[in-house]
């Protein structure tokens, strides 16, 4: 098994490396940032990538470097961890095909799971019909919500009730294992790369409520 660690903190990389070094069946490499990992991955061909993306969740603009890095999930399984108290789950949350997110406190247990699986082949499964954590209408609500649109306007645009908008928001936060809009907004700056309209290759919502003006919400 080949594991690539992408972590800006040298002490953190050393700690993760020390957990893996005693297992000769695991080949480990580490880099400081996403740009380095993109260059290295084509030659190293990692089975699993562990990446700290906390700093990238602070920016609302679409970053082509992040987008290029996330495309590595076509050939590797990416485990992204955040230096936060969420997602509130002991297991990684599957956001998209071959992409999982979890809180940094769980890094030791997730690394141990990788060690336990190191003796078995890990084929990357990438479906031509991408996995989506959210429903069509949840994606629409999510995009309007992150554009700071109030509930009554979202309801009017999607021809649904204010109560339905509220229920969709609750389901969105429950699925990603966060407690409120602030936490979801932080994670959204990362997961938005998997969903329409940021990702033109993602499944476009087929709901009759789809509105063309949502394209103007891309930041």
Secondary structure as GFF3:
##gff-version 3
##sequence-region A 1 219
A	DSSP	beta_strand	2	6	.	.	.	ID=ss1
A	DSSP	alpha_helix	10	20	.	.	.	ID=ss2
A	DSSP	beta_strand	27	31	.	.	.	ID=ss3
A	DSSP	alpha_helix	34	44	.	.	.	ID=ss4
A	DSSP	beta_strand	48	52	.	.	.	ID=ss5
A	DSSP	three_ten_helix	55	58	.	.	.	ID=ss6
A	DSSP	alpha_helix	64	70	.	.	.	ID=ss7
A	DSSP	three_ten_helix	71	74	.	.	.	ID=ss8
A	DSSP	beta_strand	77	82	.	.	.	ID=ss9
A	DSSP	beta_strand	93	96	.	.	.	ID=ss10
A	DSSP	beta_strand	99	103	.	.	.	ID=ss11
A	DSSP	three_ten_helix	104	106	.	.	.	ID=ss12
A	DSSP	alpha_helix	107	116	.	.	.	ID=ss13
A	DSSP	alpha_helix	136	146	.	.	.	ID=ss14
A	DSSP	alpha_helix	151	158	.	.	.	ID=ss15
A	DSSP	alpha_helix	162	176	.	.	.	ID=ss16
A	DSSP	alpha_helix	181	191	.	.	.	ID=ss17
A	DSSP	three_ten_helix	192	194	.	.	.	ID=ss18
A	DSSP	three_ten_helix	212	217	.	.	.	ID=ss19
###
